[in-house]
Each structure stands twice: as structure tokens, then as C-alpha cells.
Amino acid sequence: MTVGLFQTNLLHQYEKLAAIRFGMGMMLFRYDKQMAHSSCADLFRFAHQPVSLIEKLWAPIVIGTLNLPPEKASAQVFLHTMRLIFLQDKKHSSLLFPKVGLSDLLINPALDYLSSHGCGIKYGQTIQTIKAGNNLVYVDTGKGNDVFDALIFAGNYHDVSFLPEEIARTIPEIKYSPITNAYFWVDKKIVGLPICGFIGTSLEWCFTKPTQYAAELLACTKSAADDIIKKDNDEITDIFWKDIKRSFPNSDAKLLRSVIIKEKRATPLLDAALQLHRPKTKSIIPNFYLAGDLVQNGLPMTIEGAVRNGQKAAHEVLKNID
Ligand SMILES: Cc1cc2nc3c(=O)[nH]c(=O)nc-3n(C[C@H](O)[C@H](O)[C@H](O)COP(=O)(O)OP(=O)(O)OC[C@H]3O[C@@H](n4cnc5c(N)ncnc54)[C@H](O)[C@@H]3O)c2cc1C
């Protein structure tokens, strides 16, 4: 990260030095204790980070990783994530672009792995209740009952009414932070880079690729989209397209087609309060484990967090099986 910081001409010398000072503080765990229950905005004030540096560097990283503005995002999660990305081997901060969709990348290999290891997979069944007793766990799907020696629950946590009461009680209430995505097909290349970050605009990131019908397809993202999600699709198209034209003033590219996708429940609102109350892998019932992205691992709620929690829960089960 230090090399990148010194190379950029986006930051003044004093901003680069402040960022490096902050990085050193992170490396030495200087902020963790005092900022455990604080927001990222509090953290940046505490670490004397210049406002201009927050706007140009820290806020885009916070919004991109936590889908929240610095005023709301948990400082603890931010610090942990930054250390994992930037303060380890270089490969941890590499951007990888998959050549296939997420189903082929993650889902199908996972299903193949489960099938080849003798795991049964049931589709189209909604769990109605899960009960625990006599060192066993009972799952009722309305189409039949299953009994297990141990169970890892990795469902959604916004409705936990079907979980055993003593576990449901430990799950915090979850609020959500929205994301708005815009897909723009244009007649001439305008961005010309596979990925582009924007500062001082409504949209934040743009991923591009050529298609059969357009010179460039732009996939534009606005995270922490509380304000923009309330607007209608035409207005959002107009705002984002103006942002792009303003950022590339020499281009005369025209918009051929646009699609706006609003995701109200894109990610749980991971503020300091939720971070403090995320449940742990081991529940209050000895043979009942929790997984999924909500479970505490210090990370934002993403696929990576869910995978890590699944692995951890599986190891716990294996440790406790006779
Ligand atoms: C629009 C959007 C974009 C995202 N983009 C990214 C991204 O780019 N990168 C990233 O890392 N993360 C992204 N995320 C977050 C990511 O999807 C989640 O972090 C991840 O899917 C969490 O995995 P999970 O296994 O905990 O839960 P889920 O993937 O939500 O899986 C829970 C499963 O449990 C099932 N279930 C729930 N209740 C029951 C029941 N009663 N009976 C039976 N089954 C039940 C659900 O149907 C679901 O299949 C995005 C999320 C959204 C909504």
C-alpha cells in the first residue's frame, strides 16, 4: 500500500504522510482498544486524519468494504479488514477478475464436493422449526422430520422465529444498508479501464467490458445508497450518466440502454452496535453451531466471511464428534 500511496498524484505530501502514520498505528494495534465501540469517523478523528484524506482515500474504502458511510461503519471491522488486505503479503490486496459467473466459480464446485463426499442435498424445502433436546437436533420442514447429532445453521438471520428460543434470543436485530447498481450500454468506449473509482460523484465504482451490442458495458455501483434508492430509475440514470460524462469530458459517447437495480437489503448495517452483538460459532446449545456471514469473525458480511464461518463451524463439529 505504501508504494501505491507514494505513486499517486491524487494526494498531497502531507496527506500521504498522514495515511502512512495511520497505517503504522493500525499495524501496532494502536487504535483497537479505544475504538472498539466507535464508528470509522470517530477513528479518523482520533487518529488526526485530514478531512481531505478521509474524502479521497478512507471514505471510499469504508463505503466499498462495509457499504456504510464512515459515520455509521464499525471502526473495529474496518481496522481488521484493512490489516487483512494491506498489511500482509501483496497477494491479499490483488484484484481478481473471475472468468466465469459465481455459480461456476463457487456454487457448482461446492455442490460437487458435497455430493462426492456422500452429503445429501435437499432443495425446495423451508425449515419450519428446529428443536434441540437429548443431545440431538430435530429439523421439521413441513414435508418431514430429520434428526441430527449436530447441526450447523447457516440460514438468514432476519427471521429466527423457527430457531430454538434460547438461540433466537442471542441473535441481534438486523437493519440493512442498500446498494444501487446501474448498467449502461454505450456506443463508444468512455471509461476504457476494467475498473474505475470515482471521487466527488454520486456513483463510486464502475466495472466495464465490451459486449456484442455496445462498445462498452458499464456496471456502476453506489453503495450506502440510502438517498439515491428513493429516486426513480430515470432520475438515477440521469445522475449517474452526468457523473460519468463529467468525469470523462472529452468523450462524446452516447447512452444506448440502461438498467437500474436497487437492492434495499444489500448488506446488514454493520455499525459498532451490531459488531458487538454478532453471535459466535458455538451457540448456547452444545451440538448446535452457527455459520453464515452474520457470525462474528471481525469481517464485513460477505461471501468470504460466510465461507470462513462455515469452515470454522465444520472444524468445531469435527472436534466434538466421537
Ligand atoms: C445484491 C447483493 C449483492 C452482493 N454482492 C456481494 C459481493 O459482490 N461480494 C460478496 O462477498 N458478497 C456480496 N453480497 C453478500 C453475500 O451475498 C452474503 O454475504 C452471502 O451470501 C452470505 O452467505 P450466507 O451463507 O450467510 O447466507 P445466504 O447466502 O443468504 O444463504 C442463506 C440460505 O438460507 C436459506 N434459508 C433461509 N431461511 C430458510 C429456511 N427457513 N429454510 C430453508 N432455507 C432457508 C436461504 O434461502 C439461503 O439460500 C451481496 C448481497 C446482495 C444481497
The ligand as an ORCA input file, in Angstrom:
! r2SCAN-3c Opt
* xyz 0 1
  C     -27.416     -7.743     -4.097
  C     -26.312     -8.307     -3.265
  C     -25.022     -8.220     -3.751
  C     -23.969     -8.771     -3.013
  N     -22.720     -8.704     -3.550
  C     -21.705     -9.295     -2.898
  C     -20.407     -9.319     -3.453
  O     -20.171     -8.796     -4.531
  N     -19.418     -9.928     -2.777
  C     -19.644    -10.527     -1.572
  O     -18.705    -11.095     -0.995
  N     -20.861    -10.519     -1.002
  C     -21.907     -9.926     -1.635
  N     -23.146     -9.928     -1.077
  C     -23.323    -10.535      0.255
  C     -23.373    -12.062      0.140
  O     -24.415    -12.424     -0.743
  C     -23.636    -12.654      1.513
  O     -22.649    -12.193      2.423
  C     -23.567    -14.170      1.482
  O     -24.460    -14.707      0.522
  C     -23.928    -14.706      2.850
  O     -23.931    -16.105      2.787
  P     -24.757    -16.911      3.836
  O     -24.498    -18.335      3.559
  O     -24.523    -16.373      5.204
  O     -26.304    -16.548      3.554
  P     -27.155    -16.704      2.234
  O     -26.319    -16.710      1.018
  O     -28.228    -15.664      2.370
  O     -27.779    -18.149      2.364
  C     -28.790    -18.436      3.296
  C     -29.644    -19.518      2.677
  O     -30.560    -19.985      3.659
  C     -31.800    -20.214      3.028
  N     -32.862    -20.163      4.055
  C     -33.215    -19.114      4.828
  N     -34.234    -19.453      5.649
  C     -34.523    -20.763      5.373
  C     -35.494    -21.681      5.870
  N     -36.359    -21.362      6.813
  N     -35.495    -22.935      5.338
  C     -34.608    -23.307      4.359
  N     -33.682    -22.475      3.856
  C     -33.646    -21.215      4.355
  C     -31.920    -19.066      2.021
  O     -32.845    -19.400      1.016
  C     -30.490    -19.002      1.512
  O     -30.293    -19.858      0.407
  C     -24.225     -9.386     -1.765
  C     -25.527     -9.467     -1.285
  C     -26.570     -8.925     -2.014
  C     -27.986     -9.043     -1.476
*
